[in-house]
Amino acid sequence: MINKKIEQELNKQLNRELFSAYLYLSMAAYFESENLRGFAHWMKVQAKEEITHAMKFFDYIIERGAKVLLEKIDIPKISWNSVFEVFKDAYEHETKITNFIYEILNLSKNERDYATESFLKWFVEEQVEEEAQTLEIVQKLEKIKDSFTTLLILDHHLGKREE
Ligand code: OFO
């Protein structure tokens, strides 16, 4: 059995992962509206990945004999001024998610819940990857600046992202 505080925090993180999927879908919709199909594809793959993150929390909560409590998902931002702005938001969002994971990890250490601590290790590593991949795109976009041709090359490249 899991303690109540940890159950609550795991449920909050489940909600945040679903919100992440919502946010990336919203970014995908923005790119579709700008005819940047490659960036849109990249975001759709990202949104699906977030659903798998959410399901990891869902399954783990059940496995520990706790209750899954689904809450309202916040409405994500729907418009941006540039591709750079979108990816900057994505990177910042990932750093926030990392901090939430660390907070739950600290809580599980304090509560001596070693199972949750071990469960969260996957997310600690995943967040390193999530931050790195969004930051890499932000840095490329910084270099591209106003070159539309280069932006289209990056759009084409990101459109090849595998699920
Ligand atoms: Fe983007 O890693 Fe989950 O939220």
Boltz pocket constraint, residues with backbone or C-beta under 6 A from the ligand:
constraints:
  - pocket:
      binder: B
      contacts: [[A, 16], [A, 17], [A, 20], [A, 49], [A, 50], [A, 53], [A, 94], [A, 97], [A, 127], [A, 130]]
      max_distance: 6.0
